[in-house]
Amino acid sequence: MNEPLQMQRQVDAIYRAESRRVFATLIRLLGDFDLAEEALHDAFAVAMEQWPRDGMPAKPRPWLVSVGRFRAIDRLRRRTRFDASLAELAQQIDAQADLPNDEDVGDDRLRLIFTCCHPALPQEAQVALTLREVCGLKTEEIASAFLLAPPTLAQRIVRAKAKIRAARIPYQVPALEDLPDRLDTVLQVIYLVFNEGYAASSGPSLTRADLSGEAIRLGRLVLELLPDPEVMGLLALMLLQESRRQARTSTTGELILLSDQNRALWNQEQIAEGRSLVQQALSAGPVGPYGIQAAIAAVHAEAPDPAATDWAQIVGLYSLLAQIEPTPVVHLNRAVAVAMRDGPQAGLQLLDEILAEGDLAHYHLAHAARADLCRQLGETAEAKASYQRALALVKQEPERRFLESRLRELV
């Protein structure tokens, strides 16, 4: 491989692995989202120019932070002819203490999460801003998760940034007494990030290991900061779900359902840690939605094979979850569990009642679940119609191929 191409790939790999951490530190140093974004891109542009000539630095992350900061100062000084106040800002940034070393930079992302999740912002803006700025998800990906048009989501993010600027929201982890009130949104954000990595909302790949791994890392950071039962529950849930990653797709990238997975491929270390955290969360109480979902995942993890799954316990846990968090998706999952416990007819009756309410009309997994139950009951025409409806809504390519294969199997 020629050297320029090899260096390009190395820089690309560092961008994927480090860019959001570099960005978070630049926001702390520069105090502005847009300026930090410009500085980030400037730093990587300089890297592409200098690294092929001088070699890659031993610690790329602090090198990128340093270059980005100095480029931002240069930008501010060039703009002083239009806005004299920028000269003072450039001087303040230039006068800052020495940059943190590589070990210190990582926690800046936790500070950034709490900034994006500040209560002065609407909750939907908190989540969208964190997904965009902390984790680097594209606007289109976030819009898909929220079932919004991308321009609507983009405006939400722009308004949130403007609010942070205007209200001078501090870039810091809240004081200990303020943490519980801020925690719910932070956990929601972390789990949304995990879900985007565990089951990507669209695209050619079923999963994005970088995002789910980052969500688990952030969950560990929050748990160190606040050993709350729901933080334990969320981390347990993510670990237990992540433990199945290697078994969820074939070598060619095709989707493999839970019932068909090779359980020997499940990560036993993650399962053990997840089960331990579930026990801690349940004993610390009171139990919350993440703790209950983690307990459900633990029941699946304990079963040596699909037939040994304790579906009665899972139905009971979903019933408890529905009391705390009565969302349509929770009711859908409970209906599927009832079908596994009591048979497909019982599940289909519940599922049709849920779909009749209309909230899941555009949720492809609801129609896919209905199709599967109809298939089991021999209702071929109904199954075909539901598979076709699911195919019209699905945006993830491996899921699309799976649904197409199920549809072809119907006679």
Secondary structure, DSSP 8 states (H G I E B T S, - for coil): --HHHHHHHHHHHHHHHHHHHHHHHHHHHH--HHHHHHHHHHHHHHHHHHHHHH---SSHHHHHHHHHHHHHHHHHHHHTTT-THHHHHHHHHHTS-----HHHHTTHHHHHHHHHT-TTS-HHHHHHHHHHHTT---HHHHHHHHT--HHHHHHHHHHHHHHHHHHT---S---GGGHHHHHHHHHHHHHHHHHHHHS-SSBS-S--HHHHHHHHHHHHHHHHH---HHHHHHHHHHHHHHTTGGGSB-TTS-B--GGGS-GGGS-HHHHHHHHHHHHHHHHH----HHHHHHHHHHHHHH-SSGGG--HHHHHHHHHHHHHH---HHHHHHHHHHHHHHH-HHHHHHHHHHHHHTSTTTT-HHHHHHHHHHHHHTT-HHHHHHHHHHHHHH--BHHHHHHHHHHHHH--
